[in-house]
Amino acid sequence: MYRASLLLKNSRLEKQLGFDEISKIIKIPVKHLQAIESEDISCFPQEPYCSLIVKDYANYLGLNGPEILRLFHRDFAQKYKSKVFLPNRFGFTPQFTFSLAIILSLLAFSAYLVFEYIKFNQPPRLAVNWPTTQTLTDTLDLSGITDPESTVKINGNLIIVNPDGSFTKKINLTKGENSITVESQSPNNKTTTTKKTIKAIY
């Protein structure tokens, strides 16, 4: 397959012409003539100037200007696609970077909303430091921890919850078995309950 650049170069060499000589006669910069022959796209002039140069250059060398220009457009299109467009498809342009940042921000915000929704709708945590099932005294110091914003009841009685979610309560026991129920309720009325039976044998 004939290439326009090769036809131009061979014709120039056959006539033993140099770039400087041709440049002075047809008034085309040497760098453009060299770029066309070497197919250096980065040095091509803007259209339609580039096409006019190729046509005038071909005509000066005694070639068919329109035919050489047609071949040049074919060659130029193939080279431009393979070396310019394909790499840029995967480049990080400012527009792509900005769009990516917006998408990531929206995803992060959505994840935050989902997390807060789940947190709001789930029951509060509740951990109670239960003693052994038997005690020799008539009182019990019960402690535990829950979510700071939750309220705690022991056997239906509201007790104070510290800012860190911890709580303590002294409970009077009757001789024999004592059923103790601890309930934590979140602001959205979700509850977590735990209970245990303690036997007082004093």
Secondary structure, DSSP 8 states (H G I E B T S, - for coil): ---HHHHHHHHHHHTT--HHHHHHHHT--HHHHHHHHHT-GGG---TTHHHHHHHHHHHHTTS-HHHHHHHHHHHHHHHHIIIIIHHHHTS--HHHHHHHHHHHHHHHHHHHHHHHHHHHHS---EEEE---SEESSSEEEEEEEE-TT-EEEETTEEE---TTSEEEEEEE--SEEEEEEEEEE-TTS-EEEEEEEEEE--
